[in-house]
């Protein structure tokens, strides 16, 4: 197969250089508006990135999305590999640099051309000669570029992956364990997401029985188990179960229930997709019957749930509510990255205020939540840190009430990720009082 070439992006706006480096370090992603007529919608490309025009700082993956201006489309950059130290362009042969420069895509203009195949092959040869350790990374990016899928069914699997990724971040695990995910060679990724991890341990009844004690007597977990993984890091163990009553193509979305033994705390996250229509900005409309059932179940939980603060240090919460919505743009749910899906988290009580506020209501009274209209939200990094340190999440829990929530969500055709984190020194069969 002929190598199709790739792109070389140069950040030639000094005010943005530091900001983009921050976004890469914190979120692992950023977007740019680009004019690239030979880059097909939703296709992925390998990109060499220079933050100052004097060196090659990263190699990464880019995926073209919707049009954001005349002849310009949004490109999302992900899967960054930093060259340490950066490769100085002065170290390249002058003749080669002269052939490469006309193809630079400069962020100040957003115009540029694909590096042609012959020059691209030479660029990769030069880079891997100067930084031999990058050869495997570039090969992985080449495989990932070929594995990008365009099917709606994939979105549920991507959300499952993100829910597992959130749980791993909260537990202090390395998200690189997710790099073992192989989306396969078929038109659709395998289901469930956990089944495709190279570290999958399968159906371990010891784990299932253990978690059935932790989450209450959940016979539902045993009867509908679709995948199970166990991760360890130092003295911590993370067990993740994927519970689903239907096949992925019939599943409407994903939800995450995370239990922290250290703080005896539950955090429950519902994923919602922000969709685009007729060129408008991405937004979520909370209007279907499944949403109404979910909100009713949450309200019933809040009504019946006894949120007693026993005064213990580990029981203190900035916000003791267990429910959160995570809104993600549908076109950001791609199979070409292992980073967390960019999104907005909302506590349930704030969400209830938000959907009643005029700022999210249209001229006909319809509700549509966008990044702009939401005004504020909790980002990935902050959410992980707050749950990780026990600042948010439930103080106590009633297993039978949690179980009723699970049954309600599954009856609405959702895939459910159950994640429990324990310190190894704790008595795993006993929950703290």
Secondary structure, 3 states (H helix, E strand, C coil): CCCCCEEEEECCCHHHHHHHHHHHHHCCCEEEEEECCCCCCCCEEEEEEECCCCEEEEEEEEEEEEEEECCEEEEEEEEEEEEEEEEEHHHCCHHHHHHHHCCEEECCCCECCCECHHHHHHHHHHHHHHCCCHHHHHHHHHHHHHHCCCCCHHHHHHHHHHHHHHHHHHCCCCHHHHHHCCCCCCCCCCCCHHHHCCCCCCCCHHHHHHHHHHCCCCHHHHHCEEEEEEEEECCEEEEEEEECCCCHHHCCEEEEEEEECCCCEEEEEEEEEEECCCCCCCEECCCCHHHHHHHHHHHHHHHHCCCCCCCCHHHCCCECCCEEEEEEEHHHCCCCCCCCCCCEEEEHHHHHHHCCCHHHECCCCCECECHHHHCCCECHHHHHHHHHCCCECCCCCCHHHHHHHHHHHHHCCEEEEEEEEEECCCCCCCCCC
